[in-house]
Structures are given as C-alpha cells and as structure tokens.
C-alpha cells in the first residue's frame, strides 16, 4: 500500500524526482522533498498540496551528511516517521576521459556515490530500529553497460548498483526487513543534460535525447510499483527507457 507511506525524495525539484513526488502524493503518500533549489521545491510542494496531497520540503545538498539527516528528521517531525528513502539526486557531466575534466569527476563522485551513501546513513538507523524500510535508488543504463564518454559517470552508477545489492543482502542476513530497488533509466527527459559542459558530448547527448527521450513520469510509475509491492517481496532492479532506443 502506498497510502500514508512517508517517502523522502532527494533530487526532488525536477525530472524523475518531481514526477515521482506528484504521482505518489496523488496515491496518498506523504512526500518529503529535498533538493538544492528552494524556489522549485516550494512550487512543487504547493502544486501537490493544492491538488489535495501532503508535502513538505527542505533545501538539501546530498553531499552534506547533515542535510540528509535533517531531511529524514523533517519526515519524522512532519509526518511521524519514514518508510521510503528515494535516493535520486545525480549529475551527468559526461566527456571523454582524455579531456581530463577532473573537477567534474570529483563532483560526480561526491553527488552520485557519496550523496547516496549519505542518504543511506541518514535513514538506515531508523529502518533498522523499526525493522522496516525501503531504499530506492536511481542508477542508469550506464550502470549496466560501458559507454564511451561515460567512464566516470558510469563508474558512479555501477557503484550505486553494488551498494544497493549488498545492502539488500546484508539486510536479509540481519533480518531487518529492509528492501532495496535500483532503477536504470535510459533516455528520460530530465535536467541531466544541463550538467554536461563538454560541447561535443553535450551536442551528441542532446541529439540522442531529442530523438528518443520519454517523459520522467514513466519512471515515476516504476517507483510507485516498487513501493506498492507487499512488504515480504523485494524486487531489486528495473531497467526503463524508450521502446525504440537501442541502449
């Protein structure tokens, strides 16, 4: 059941995060929105509330452990607890390694890996204590296959895949009843392309997305399906993308 579940979402201000928040709220979930852009968060929360849903938000930089902890605390203060942590924040400044965009490598590692770890660390003690909880993470098809230009981005998304799978296995061994799900989107209409600074890489990605992309609400439906599964059932992985894209 989704109704009355408290769902924390990082990267909630646009794309997959925003569409998931709107869909889950329409299904009765209480959503807790985290992202860096306050005006976007405020507008989204207002839209959800005006539509009859329940939403609160807090400006959150997932690179900062305390921001993740404060977001989880907001869920407890506003709605009495937390049931789901959707680890969705991410960056995708792809480029050939020979371009040596080392600063962008560091940013991807900080957001795409450390941001996920910070979210896990913020929610895991509560999930263990209540012997229930659900981590959902956005990886990428680049977390399943290697793509030229996507070495570091793909490495971060492969890391998410491993983190989530090991977390699932350890939770099963410990009997904590914590579930995990990892989603591997292909060409989904989001703001990820705006993080690409390399002109050649940006042009190639834009052309590909212009040809294939589907809207982010498709991924939101997958997240909804995951959360709606019975508590005794874990579905670990979903790959989702345009029917006609040969990813």
Short mmCIF file of the C-alpha atoms (twelve columns), coordinates in Angstrom:
data_MODEL
# 
_entry.id   MODEL 
# 
loop_
_atom_site.group_PDB 
_atom_site.id 
_atom_site.type_symbol 
_atom_site.label_atom_id 
_atom_site.label_alt_id 
_atom_site.label_comp_id 
_atom_site.label_asym_id 
_atom_site.label_seq_id 
_atom_site.Cartn_x 
_atom_site.Cartn_y 
_atom_site.Cartn_z 
_atom_site.pdbx_PDB_model_num 
ATOM 1   C CA . UNK A 1   0.000  0.000   0.000   1 
ATOM 2   C CA . UNK A 2   1.250  3.469   -0.887  1 
ATOM 3   C CA . UNK A 3   -1.383 5.421   1.009   1 
ATOM 4   C CA . UNK A 4   0.032  7.096   4.146   1 
ATOM 5   C CA . UNK A 5   3.596  5.962   3.481   1 
ATOM 6   C CA . UNK A 6   6.175  8.648   4.201   1 
ATOM 7   C CA . UNK A 7   8.521  8.952   1.232   1 
ATOM 8   C CA . UNK A 8   11.678 11.076  1.279   1 
ATOM 9   C CA . UNK A 9   12.914 12.073  -2.185  1 
ATOM 10  C CA . UNK A 10  16.282 13.647  -2.999  1 
ATOM 11  C CA . UNK A 11  16.760 15.391  -6.319  1 
ATOM 12  C CA . UNK A 12  13.072 16.213  -5.995  1 
ATOM 13  C CA . UNK A 13  12.965 19.607  -7.691  1 
ATOM 14  C CA . UNK A 14  12.637 18.371  -11.276 1 
ATOM 15  C CA . UNK A 15  12.570 15.367  -13.597 1 
ATOM 16  C CA . UNK A 16  12.178 11.916  -12.088 1 
ATOM 17  C CA . UNK A 17  12.106 13.207  -8.510  1 
ATOM 18  C CA . UNK A 18  9.369  15.754  -9.139  1 
ATOM 19  C CA . UNK A 19  7.208  13.411  -11.207 1 
ATOM 20  C CA . UNK A 20  7.552  10.680  -8.593  1 
ATOM 21  C CA . UNK A 21  6.582  13.077  -5.822  1 
ATOM 22  C CA . UNK A 22  3.443  14.159  -7.678  1 
ATOM 23  C CA . UNK A 23  2.386  10.615  -8.522  1 
ATOM 24  C CA . UNK A 24  2.962  9.197   -5.038  1 
ATOM 25  C CA . UNK A 25  1.210  12.139  -3.393  1 
ATOM 26  C CA . UNK A 26  -1.790 11.579  -5.666  1 
ATOM 27  C CA . UNK A 27  -1.824 7.985   -4.420  1 
ATOM 28  C CA . UNK A 28  -1.911 9.079   -0.781  1 
ATOM 29  C CA . UNK A 29  1.767  9.086   0.150   1 
ATOM 30  C CA . UNK A 30  3.214  11.836  2.327   1 
ATOM 31  C CA . UNK A 31  6.197  13.178  0.427   1 
ATOM 32  C CA . UNK A 32  9.265  14.908  1.834   1 
ATOM 33  C CA . UNK A 33  11.122 16.813  -0.860  1 
ATOM 34  C CA . UNK A 34  14.837 17.561  -0.869  1 
ATOM 35  C CA . UNK A 35  16.925 19.428  -3.460  1 
ATOM 36  C CA . UNK A 36  19.162 22.481  -3.693  1 
ATOM 37  C CA . UNK A 37  16.734 24.899  -5.413  1 
ATOM 38  C CA . UNK A 38  14.267 26.233  -2.884  1 
ATOM 39  C CA . UNK A 39  12.002 28.001  -5.374  1 
ATOM 40  C CA . UNK A 40  11.494 24.760  -7.306  1 
ATOM 41  C CA . UNK A 41  10.794 22.826  -4.112  1 
ATOM 42  C CA . UNK A 42  8.316  25.415  -2.912  1 
ATOM 43  C CA . UNK A 43  6.473  25.419  -6.236  1 
ATOM 44  C CA . UNK A 44  6.301  21.619  -6.301  1 
ATOM 45  C CA . UNK A 45  5.079  21.359  -2.699  1 
ATOM 46  C CA . UNK A 46  2.416  23.976  -3.412  1 
ATOM 47  C CA . UNK A 47  1.269  22.110  -6.517  1 
ATOM 48  C CA . UNK A 48  0.969  18.862  -4.569  1 
ATOM 49  C CA . UNK A 49  -0.895 20.479  -1.672  1 
ATOM 50  C CA . UNK A 50  -3.245 22.354  -3.995  1 
ATOM 51  C CA . UNK A 51  -4.083 19.021  -5.611  1 
ATOM 52  C CA . UNK A 52  -5.054 17.583  -2.216  1 
ATOM 53  C CA . UNK A 53  -1.769 15.862  -1.390  1 
ATOM 54  C CA . UNK A 54  0.650  16.152  1.525   1 
ATOM 55  C CA . UNK A 55  4.159  17.516  1.037   1 
ATOM 56  C CA . UNK A 56  6.914  19.303  2.918   1 
ATOM 57  C CA . UNK A 57  10.367 20.303  1.704   1 
ATOM 58  C CA . UNK A 58  13.824 21.308  2.874   1 
ATOM 59  C CA . UNK A 59  16.747 22.655  0.870   1 
ATOM 60  C CA . UNK A 60  19.162 19.736  0.681   1 
ATOM 61  C CA . UNK A 61  22.646 19.218  -0.735  1 
ATOM 62  C CA . UNK A 62  23.150 15.456  -0.622  1 
ATOM 63  C CA . UNK A 63  26.920 15.921  -0.439  1 
ATOM 64  C CA . UNK A 64  26.431 17.261  3.111   1 
ATOM 65  C CA . UNK A 65  25.668 14.423  5.580   1 
ATOM 66  C CA . UNK A 66  23.841 16.806  7.905   1 
ATOM 67  C CA . UNK A 67  21.472 17.878  5.110   1 
ATOM 68  C CA . UNK A 68  20.426 14.263  4.621   1 
ATOM 69  C CA . UNK A 69  19.969 13.821  8.361   1 
ATOM 70  C CA . UNK A 70  17.868 16.974  8.544   1 
ATOM 71  C CA . UNK A 71  15.682 15.773  5.672   1 
ATOM 72  C CA . UNK A 72  14.974 12.490  7.469   1 
ATOM 73  C CA . UNK A 73  14.268 14.411  10.667  1 
ATOM 74  C CA . UNK A 74  11.818 16.603  8.749   1 
ATOM 75  C CA . UNK A 75  9.938  13.455  7.727   1 
ATOM 76  C CA . UNK A 76  9.683  12.427  11.366  1 
ATOM 77  C CA . UNK A 77  8.681  15.879  12.575  1 
ATOM 78  C CA . UNK A 78  6.083  16.479  9.860   1 
ATOM 79  C CA . UNK A 79  4.653  13.007  9.347   1 
ATOM 80  C CA . UNK A 80  5.797  10.881  12.278  1 
ATOM 81  C CA . UNK A 81  8.343  8.661   10.559  1 
ATOM 82  C CA . UNK A 82  9.893  7.473   7.321   1 
ATOM 83  C CA . UNK A 83  9.034  4.440   5.189   1 
ATOM 84  C CA . UNK A 84  10.899 5.030   1.920   1 
ATOM 85  C CA . UNK A 85  14.130 6.831   1.003   1 
ATOM 86  C CA . UNK A 86  14.324 7.564   -2.738  1 
ATOM 87  C CA . UNK A 87  17.978 8.336   -3.499  1 
ATOM 88  C CA . UNK A 88  17.526 10.184  -6.760  1 
ATOM 89  C CA . UNK A 89  19.940 13.150  -6.865  1 
ATOM 90  C CA . UNK A 90  22.592 12.891  -9.564  1 
ATOM 91  C CA . UNK A 91  24.879 14.628  -12.081 1 
ATOM 92  C CA . UNK A 92  25.889 13.522  -15.595 1 
ATOM 93  C CA . UNK A 93  28.707 15.729  -16.997 1 
ATOM 94  C CA . UNK A 94  29.908 13.098  -19.468 1 
ATOM 95  C CA . UNK A 95  33.019 13.600  -21.596 1 
ATOM 96  C CA . UNK A 96  35.941 11.526  -22.892 1 
ATOM 97  C CA . UNK A 97  38.487 10.809  -20.188 1 
ATOM 98  C CA . UNK A 98  41.179 12.375  -22.367 1 
ATOM 99  C CA . UNK A 99  39.510 15.759  -21.793 1 
ATOM 100 C CA . UNK A 100 40.600 15.460  -18.153 1 
ATOM 101 C CA . UNK A 101 37.616 17.204  -16.590 1 
ATOM 102 C CA . UNK A 102 38.946 16.151  -13.202 1 
ATOM 103 C CA . UNK A 103 36.808 18.621  -11.275 1 
ATOM 104 C CA . UNK A 104 33.681 17.124  -12.807 1 
ATOM 105 C CA . UNK A 105 34.883 13.644  -11.904 1 
ATOM 106 C CA . UNK A 106 35.086 14.749  -8.283  1 
ATOM 107 C CA . UNK A 107 31.605 16.298  -8.381  1 
ATOM 108 C CA . UNK A 108 30.073 13.122  -9.816  1 
ATOM 109 C CA . UNK A 109 31.730 11.002  -7.151  1 
ATOM 110 C CA . UNK A 110 30.539 13.394  -4.448  1 
ATOM 111 C CA . UNK A 111 26.908 13.530  -5.605  1 
ATOM 112 C CA . UNK A 112 26.353 10.176  -7.293  1 
ATOM 113 C CA . UNK A 113 28.173 7.991   -4.753  1 
ATOM 114 C CA . UNK A 114 28.705 9.950   -1.552  1 
ATOM 115 C CA . UNK A 115 25.252 11.508  -1.849  1 
ATOM 116 C CA . UNK A 116 23.706 8.038   -1.979  1 
ATOM 117 C CA . UNK A 117 25.826 6.879   0.961   1 
ATOM 118 C CA . UNK A 118 24.839 9.944   2.966   1 
ATOM 119 C CA . UNK A 119 21.165 9.214   2.307   1 
ATOM 120 C CA . UNK A 120 21.583 5.609   3.340   1 
ATOM 121 C CA . UNK A 121 23.406 6.626   6.522   1 
ATOM 122 C CA . UNK A 122 20.652 9.092   7.394   1 
ATOM 123 C CA . UNK A 123 17.784 6.613   7.089   1 
ATOM 124 C CA . UNK A 124 19.339 3.234   7.875   1 
ATOM 125 C CA . UNK A 125 19.352 3.508   11.695  1 
ATOM 126 C CA . UNK A 126 15.622 4.277   11.687  1 
ATOM 127 C CA . UNK A 127 14.871 1.481   9.237   1 
ATOM 128 C CA . UNK A 128 16.847 -0.993  11.351  1 
ATOM 129 C CA . UNK A 129 15.177 0.121   14.574  1 
ATOM 130 C CA . UNK A 130 11.669 -0.238  13.144  1 
ATOM 131 C CA . UNK A 131 12.598 -3.409  11.203  1 
ATOM 132 C CA . UNK A 132 11.093 -1.993  8.031   1 
ATOM 133 C CA . UNK A 133 12.104 0.421   5.314   1 
ATOM 134 C CA . UNK A 134 12.716 0.759   1.616   1 
ATOM 135 C CA . UNK A 135 15.664 2.290   -0.228  1 
ATOM 136 C CA . UNK A 136 15.073 3.117   -3.897  1 
ATOM 137 C CA . UNK A 137 17.973 4.494   -5.944  1 
ATOM 138 C CA . UNK A 138 18.296 5.948   -9.412  1 
ATOM 139 C CA . UNK A 139 21.259 4.451   -11.238 1 
ATOM 140 C CA . UNK A 140 21.421 4.496   -15.067 1 
ATOM 141 C CA . UNK A 141 21.786 2.170   -18.027 1 
ATOM 142 C CA . UNK A 142 25.384 3.408   -17.741 1 
ATOM 143 C CA . UNK A 143 25.418 1.434   -14.502 1 
ATOM 144 C CA . UNK A 144 24.819 -1.731  -16.521 1 
ATOM 145 C CA . UNK A 145 26.898 -1.163  -19.672 1 
ATOM 146 C CA . UNK A 146 30.019 0.774   -20.593 1 
ATOM 147 C CA . UNK A 147 29.617 3.763   -22.912 1 
ATOM 148 C CA . UNK A 148 32.386 5.912   -24.474 1 
ATOM 149 C CA . UNK A 149 32.346 9.297   -22.791 1 
ATOM 150 C CA . UNK A 150 30.686 7.921   -19.698 1 
ATOM 151 C CA . UNK A 151 33.578 6.307   -17.845 1 
ATOM 152 C CA . UNK A 152 33.355 8.200   -14.561 1 
ATOM 153 C CA . UNK A 153 29.593 8.711   -14.705 1 
ATOM 154 C CA . UNK A 154 29.166 5.009   -15.395 1 
ATOM 155 C CA . UNK A 155 31.572 4.115   -12.613 1 
ATOM 156 C CA . UNK A 156 29.469 6.066   -10.128 1 
ATOM 157 C CA . UNK A 157 26.311 4.363   -11.342 1 
ATOM 158 C CA . UNK A 158 27.912 0.920   -11.187 1 
ATOM 159 C CA . UNK A 159 28.808 1.789   -7.603  1 
ATOM 160 C CA . UNK A 160 25.152 2.524   -6.824  1 
ATOM 161 C CA . UNK A 161 24.223 -0.863  -8.226  1 
ATOM 162 C CA . UNK A 162 26.693 -2.636  -5.943  1 
ATOM 163 C CA . UNK A 163 25.818 -0.591  -2.876  1 
ATOM 164 C CA . UNK A 164 22.131 -1.326  -3.188  1 
ATOM 165 C CA . UNK A 165 22.569 -5.028  -3.865  1 
ATOM 166 C CA . UNK A 166 24.924 -5.561  -0.944  1 
ATOM 167 C CA . UNK A 167 22.630 -3.515  1.301   1 
ATOM 168 C CA . UNK A 168 19.752 -5.801  0.328   1 
ATOM 169 C CA . UNK A 169 21.764 -8.930  1.060   1 
ATOM 170 C CA . UNK A 170 23.039 -7.654  4.397   1 
ATOM 171 C CA . UNK A 171 19.538 -6.590  5.451   1 
ATOM 172 C CA . UNK A 172 18.268 -10.077 4.639   1 
ATOM 173 C CA . UNK A 173 21.062 -11.663 6.682   1 
ATOM 174 C CA . UNK A 174 20.366 -9.336  9.612   1 
ATOM 175 C CA . UNK A 175 16.607 -9.852  9.473   1 
ATOM 176 C CA . UNK A 176 15.899 -6.115  9.360   1 
ATOM 177 C CA . UNK A 177 13.260 -6.457  6.604   1 
ATOM 178 C CA . UNK A 178 14.782 -3.541  4.659   1 
ATOM 179 C CA . UNK A 179 14.096 -3.635  0.936   1 
ATOM 180 C CA . UNK A 180 16.072 -2.093  -1.922  1 
ATOM 181 C CA . UNK A 181 15.324 -1.313  -5.548  1 
ATOM 182 C CA . UNK A 182 17.657 0.117   -8.171  1 
ATOM 183 C CA . UNK A 183 16.310 1.779   -11.310 1 
ATOM 184 C CA . UNK A 184 18.346 2.045   -14.509 1 
ATOM 185 C CA . UNK A 185 16.830 4.744   -16.756 1 
ATOM 186 C CA . UNK A 186 17.867 5.227   -20.378 1 
ATOM 187 C CA . UNK A 187 16.897 8.425   -22.271 1 
ATOM 188 C CA . UNK A 188 14.435 10.073  -19.903 1 
ATOM 189 C CA . UNK A 189 13.531 13.763  -20.170 1 
ATOM 190 C CA . UNK A 190 15.252 15.353  -17.177 1 
ATOM 191 C CA . UNK A 191 17.708 18.158  -16.486 1 
ATOM 192 C CA . UNK A 192 20.733 15.828  -16.546 1 
ATOM 193 C CA . UNK A 193 21.868 17.111  -19.932 1 
ATOM 194 C CA . UNK A 194 22.237 20.583  -18.464 1 
ATOM 195 C CA . UNK A 195 25.129 19.290  -16.342 1 
ATOM 196 C CA . UNK A 196 27.242 18.429  -19.423 1 
ATOM 197 C CA . UNK A 197 29.852 21.156  -20.025 1 
ATOM 198 C CA . UNK A 198 31.848 19.468  -22.806 1 
ATOM 199 C CA . UNK A 199 30.417 20.890  -26.048 1 
ATOM 200 C CA . UNK A 200 30.906 17.807  -28.208 1 
ATOM 201 C CA . UNK A 201 29.493 15.488  -25.556 1 
ATOM 202 C CA . UNK A 202 26.571 17.823  -24.925 1 
ATOM 203 C CA . UNK A 203 25.708 18.053  -28.623 1 
ATOM 204 C CA . UNK A 204 25.814 14.278  -29.073 1 
ATOM 205 C CA . UNK A 205 23.724 13.639  -25.984 1 
ATOM 206 C CA . UNK A 206 21.174 16.287  -26.956 1 
ATOM 207 C CA . UNK A 207 20.748 14.800  -30.427 1 
ATOM 208 C CA . UNK A 208 20.224 11.342  -28.967 1 
ATOM 209 C CA . UNK A 209 17.746 12.543  -26.367 1 
ATOM 210 C CA . UNK A 210 15.862 14.665  -28.888 1 
ATOM 211 C CA . UNK A 211 15.349 11.526  -30.941 1 
ATOM 212 C CA . UNK A 212 14.458 9.049   -28.210 1 
ATOM 213 C CA . UNK A 213 13.567 10.599  -24.851 1 
ATOM 214 C CA . UNK A 214 10.380 9.783   -22.972 1 
ATOM 215 C CA . UNK A 215 8.914  11.721  -20.063 1 
ATOM 216 C CA . UNK A 216 10.009 11.249  -16.469 1 
ATOM 217 C CA . UNK A 217 6.548  10.185  -15.326 1 
ATOM 218 C CA . UNK A 218 7.295  6.776   -16.865 1 
ATOM 219 C CA . UNK A 219 9.978  6.235   -14.256 1 
ATOM 220 C CA . UNK A 220 7.674  7.547   -11.545 1 
ATOM 221 C CA . UNK A 221 5.263  4.717   -12.347 1 
ATOM 222 C CA . UNK A 222 8.076  2.205   -11.816 1 
ATOM 223 C CA . UNK A 223 8.889  3.726   -8.425  1 
ATOM 224 C CA . UNK A 224 5.212  3.548   -7.494  1 
ATOM 225 C CA . UNK A 225 5.099  -0.126  -8.469  1 
ATOM 226 C CA . UNK A 226 8.190  -0.858  -6.370  1 
ATOM 227 C CA . UNK A 227 6.816  0.835   -3.276  1 
ATOM 228 C CA . UNK A 228 3.406  -0.788  -3.664  1 
ATOM 229 C CA . UNK A 229 4.789  -4.337  -3.523  1 
ATOM 230 C CA . UNK A 230 3.941  -6.328  -0.376  1 
ATOM 231 C CA . UNK A 231 6.450  -5.949  2.450   1 
ATOM 232 C CA . UNK A 232 7.575  -9.573  2.109   1 
ATOM 233 C CA . UNK A 233 8.576  -9.087  -1.549  1 
ATOM 234 C CA . UNK A 234 11.726 -7.370  -2.817  1 
ATOM 235 C CA . UNK A 235 12.069 -6.502  -6.496  1 
ATOM 236 C CA . UNK A 236 15.662 -5.408  -6.892  1 
ATOM 237 C CA . UNK A 237 16.159 -3.964  -10.356 1 
ATOM 238 C CA . UNK A 238 14.279 -2.233  -13.170 1 
ATOM 239 C CA . UNK A 239 15.651 -1.004  -16.497 1 
ATOM 240 C CA . UNK A 240 13.373 1.552   -18.129 1 
ATOM 241 C CA . UNK A 241 13.684 3.576   -21.298 1 
ATOM 242 C CA . UNK A 242 12.215 4.362   -24.718 1 
ATOM 243 C CA . UNK A 243 10.948 1.371   -26.655 1 
ATOM 244 C CA . UNK A 244 12.856 2.439   -29.775 1 
ATOM 245 C CA . UNK A 245 16.171 3.323   -28.121 1 
ATOM 246 C CA . UNK A 246 18.856 0.620   -28.620 1 
ATOM 247 C CA . UNK A 247 20.591 1.433   -25.345 1 
# 
